[in-house]
Amino acid sequence: MPMNVTGPRQPAVQDDTSGPDQHETQSLGYLARYAHRAFVKALERELAQHGILTAQWSVLRILWVTEGLTQVELAERMRVEKASLTGVLAGMERGGLILRTRNADDRRKINIRLTARGRRLKAELLPYAAMINRRATRGMSEAEIVLLRKLLATVTENLEH
């Protein structure tokens, strides 16, 4: 099946002065941001029933793979500033999702570990990500999905280096 070269459905613009023009809505940055927002909204709806915020989801996804990271290591993997994680981690600790403990080798560092509840959520929440990805790629062939992943990875790599 050929790819839709016209792009995704664009947000409604109320008049000529209220939104981006056609050139802006076809920029890669605009399309990537718009797609990201659509992913986040779809994920928010699913996570809300579990009392999990999307920022917490991002932390969980990384800790499900590697526990015991420091806040600095976690921020680097999430590609965010360390300070922006402070409030998220505090909320997760209050919610019984993580524990923060002093590093045995360097008392200045704090290691972040999942609680049993945080680990259990993996089986409940990961299916939502798969479902949203399937919805996002509906109508695409497997080859197109592979190509899309490759292209997005290349864009990211190009902009980060």
C-alpha positions as a Markdown table, in Angstrom:
| # | Residue | x | y | z |
|---|---|---|---|---|
| 1 | Met | 0.0 | 0.0 | 0.0 |
| 2 | Pro | 1.5 | 3.4 | -0.9 |
| 3 | Met | 2.2 | 5.9 | 1.8 |
| 4 | Asn | -0.1 | 8.9 | 2.1 |
| 5 | Val | 2.1 | 11.7 | 0.8 |
| 6 | Thr | -0.2 | 14.5 | 1.9 |
| 7 | Gly | 0.4 | 13.8 | 5.5 |
| 8 | Pro | -1.9 | 13.3 | 8.5 |
| 9 | Arg | -5.2 | 15.2 | 8.9 |
| 10 | Gln | -4.3 | 18.7 | 10.1 |
| 11 | Pro | -5.8 | 20.4 | 13.0 |
| 12 | Ala | -8.8 | 22.6 | 12.2 |
| 13 | Val | -7.8 | 26.3 | 11.6 |
| 14 | Gln | -10.6 | 28.7 | 12.4 |
| 15 | Asp | -9.5 | 31.5 | 10.1 |
| 16 | Asp | -6.5 | 32.6 | 8.1 |
| 17 | Thr | -4.9 | 34.4 | 11.0 |
| 18 | Ser | -5.6 | 31.9 | 13.8 |
| 19 | Gly | -3.1 | 29.2 | 13.0 |
| 20 | Pro | -0.1 | 28.1 | 11.0 |
| 21 | Asp | -0.1 | 28.4 | 7.3 |
| 22 | Gln | 0.2 | 25.4 | 4.9 |
| 23 | His | 4.0 | 25.7 | 4.7 |
| 24 | Glu | 4.3 | 25.6 | 8.4 |
| 25 | Thr | 2.0 | 22.6 | 8.8 |
| 26 | Gln | 4.1 | 20.6 | 6.3 |
| 27 | Ser | 7.4 | 21.2 | 8.1 |
| 28 | Leu | 9.0 | 18.1 | 9.6 |
| 29 | Gly | 9.2 | 19.7 | 13.0 |
| 30 | Tyr | 5.5 | 20.7 | 13.0 |
| 31 | Leu | 4.4 | 17.2 | 11.9 |
| 32 | Ala | 6.6 | 15.5 | 14.4 |
| 33 | Arg | 5.4 | 17.7 | 17.3 |
| 34 | Tyr | 1.7 | 17.2 | 16.2 |
| 35 | Ala | 2.2 | 13.4 | 16.0 |
| 36 | His | 3.9 | 13.5 | 19.4 |
| 37 | Arg | 1.0 | 15.4 | 21.0 |
| 38 | Ala | -1.5 | 12.9 | 19.5 |
| 39 | Phe | 0.5 | 10.0 | 21.0 |
| 40 | Val | 0.6 | 11.7 | 24.4 |
| 41 | Lys | -3.1 | 12.4 | 24.4 |
| 42 | Ala | -3.9 | 8.8 | 23.5 |
| 43 | Leu | -1.6 | 7.5 | 26.2 |
| 44 | Glu | -2.9 | 10.0 | 28.8 |
| 45 | Arg | -6.4 | 8.6 | 28.3 |
| 46 | Glu | -5.2 | 5.0 | 29.0 |
| 47 | Leu | -2.9 | 5.8 | 31.9 |
| 48 | Ala | -5.4 | 8.0 | 33.7 |
| 49 | Gln | -7.4 | 5.0 | 34.8 |
| 50 | His | -4.3 | 3.8 | 36.7 |
| 51 | Gly | -3.5 | 7.2 | 38.2 |
| 52 | Ile | -0.2 | 7.4 | 36.2 |
| 53 | Leu | 0.9 | 10.6 | 34.4 |
| 54 | Thr | 2.8 | 10.5 | 31.1 |
| 55 | Ala | 6.0 | 11.9 | 32.8 |
| 56 | Gln | 5.8 | 9.0 | 35.2 |
| 57 | Trp | 5.2 | 6.6 | 32.4 |
| 58 | Ser | 8.5 | 7.8 | 30.8 |
| 59 | Val | 10.4 | 7.1 | 34.1 |
| 60 | Leu | 8.7 | 3.7 | 34.5 |
| 61 | Arg | 9.6 | 2.6 | 30.9 |
| 62 | Ile | 13.3 | 3.2 | 31.6 |
| 63 | Leu | 13.3 | 1.7 | 35.1 |
| 64 | Trp | 11.5 | -1.4 | 33.9 |
| 65 | Val | 14.7 | -2.0 | 31.8 |
| 66 | Thr | 17.3 | -0.7 | 34.2 |
| 67 | Glu | 16.7 | -0.2 | 37.9 |
| 68 | Gly | 19.1 | 1.6 | 40.2 |
| 69 | Leu | 19.9 | 4.5 | 37.9 |
| 70 | Thr | 20.8 | 7.9 | 39.5 |
| 71 | Gln | 18.7 | 10.9 | 38.7 |
| 72 | Val | 21.4 | 12.2 | 36.4 |
| 73 | Glu | 21.5 | 8.9 | 34.5 |
| 74 | Leu | 17.8 | 8.7 | 34.3 |
| 75 | Ala | 17.6 | 12.3 | 32.9 |
| 76 | Glu | 20.2 | 11.5 | 30.3 |
| 77 | Arg | 18.3 | 8.5 | 29.1 |
| 78 | Met | 15.0 | 10.5 | 29.0 |
| 79 | Arg | 16.8 | 13.4 | 27.3 |
| 80 | Val | 15.5 | 15.9 | 29.9 |
| 81 | Glu | 17.1 | 18.1 | 32.4 |
| 82 | Lys | 17.8 | 16.6 | 35.8 |
| 83 | Ala | 15.9 | 19.3 | 37.6 |
| 84 | Ser | 12.7 | 18.6 | 35.6 |
| 85 | Leu | 12.6 | 15.1 | 37.1 |
| 86 | Thr | 12.7 | 16.2 | 40.7 |
| 87 | Gly | 9.0 | 16.8 | 41.0 |
| 88 | Val | 8.0 | 13.7 | 39.0 |
| 89 | Leu | 10.2 | 11.5 | 41.1 |
| 90 | Ala | 8.8 | 13.0 | 44.3 |
| 91 | Gly | 5.3 | 12.3 | 43.2 |
| 92 | Met | 6.2 | 8.7 | 42.2 |
| 93 | Glu | 7.8 | 8.1 | 45.6 |
| 94 | Arg | 4.7 | 9.5 | 47.3 |
| 95 | Gly | 2.6 | 7.2 | 45.1 |
| 96 | Gly | 4.6 | 4.1 | 46.1 |
| 97 | Leu | 6.0 | 3.6 | 42.6 |
| 98 | Ile | 9.7 | 4.1 | 43.4 |
| 99 | Leu | 12.2 | 4.3 | 46.2 |
| 100 | Arg | 15.2 | 6.7 | 46.3 |
| 101 | Thr | 18.2 | 5.5 | 48.2 |
| 102 | Arg | 21.7 | 6.8 | 48.8 |
| 103 | Asn | 24.3 | 5.2 | 46.6 |
| 104 | Ala | 26.6 | 3.0 | 48.7 |
| 105 | Asp | 29.8 | 4.1 | 46.9 |
| 106 | Asp | 29.0 | 7.8 | 46.6 |
| 107 | Arg | 26.7 | 9.2 | 49.2 |
| 108 | Arg | 26.0 | 12.3 | 47.1 |
| 109 | Lys | 24.2 | 10.2 | 44.5 |
| 110 | Ile | 20.6 | 8.8 | 44.9 |
| 111 | Asn | 19.7 | 5.6 | 43.2 |
| 112 | Ile | 16.1 | 5.1 | 42.0 |
| 113 | Arg | 14.5 | 1.7 | 42.2 |
| 114 | Leu | 11.0 | 0.4 | 41.6 |
| 115 | Thr | 8.7 | -0.8 | 44.3 |
| 116 | Ala | 6.7 | -4.0 | 43.9 |
| 117 | Arg | 3.8 | -1.8 | 42.7 |
| 118 | Gly | 6.0 | -0.1 | 40.2 |
| 119 | Arg | 7.1 | -3.4 | 38.8 |
| 120 | Arg | 3.6 | -4.8 | 38.7 |
| 121 | Leu | 2.4 | -1.9 | 36.5 |
| 122 | Lys | 4.6 | -3.1 | 33.7 |
| 123 | Ala | 2.2 | -6.0 | 32.8 |
| 124 | Glu | -0.8 | -3.7 | 33.0 |
| 125 | Leu | 0.6 | -0.6 | 31.2 |
| 126 | Leu | 2.8 | -1.9 | 28.4 |
| 127 | Pro | -0.1 | -3.3 | 26.4 |
| 128 | Tyr | -1.4 | 0.3 | 26.1 |
| 129 | Ala | 1.8 | 1.4 | 24.3 |
| 130 | Ala | 1.5 | -1.5 | 21.8 |
| 131 | Met | -2.2 | -0.7 | 21.2 |
| 132 | Ile | -1.5 | 3.0 | 20.6 |
| 133 | Asn | 1.4 | 2.1 | 18.2 |
| 134 | Arg | -0.9 | -0.2 | 16.3 |
| 135 | Arg | -3.6 | 2.5 | 16.1 |
| 136 | Ala | -1.0 | 5.1 | 15.0 |
| 137 | Thr | 0.3 | 2.8 | 12.2 |
| 138 | Arg | -3.1 | 1.6 | 11.1 |
| 139 | Gly | -3.2 | 1.3 | 7.3 |
| 140 | Met | 0.6 | 1.0 | 7.0 |
| 141 | Ser | 2.3 | -2.1 | 5.7 |
| 142 | Glu | 5.0 | -3.8 | 7.9 |
| 143 | Ala | 7.6 | -2.4 | 5.5 |
| 144 | Glu | 6.3 | 1.1 | 5.9 |
| 145 | Ile | 6.3 | 0.8 | 9.7 |
| 146 | Val | 10.0 | -0.4 | 9.6 |
| 147 | Leu | 10.8 | 2.5 | 7.3 |
| 148 | Leu | 9.0 | 5.0 | 9.5 |
| 149 | Arg | 11.0 | 3.8 | 12.5 |
| 150 | Lys | 14.3 | 4.0 | 10.6 |
| 151 | Leu | 13.5 | 7.5 | 9.3 |
| 152 | Leu | 12.5 | 8.8 | 12.7 |
| 153 | Ala | 15.7 | 7.3 | 14.2 |
| 154 | Thr | 17.7 | 9.0 | 11.5 |
| 155 | Val | 16.1 | 12.3 | 12.1 |
| 156 | Thr | 16.8 | 12.1 | 15.8 |
| 157 | Glu | 20.4 | 11.0 | 15.2 |
| 158 | Asn | 21.0 | 13.9 | 12.7 |
| 159 | Leu | 19.6 | 16.5 | 15.2 |
| 160 | Glu | 21.5 | 15.2 | 18.2 |
| 161 | His | 24.9 | 15.1 | 16.6 |
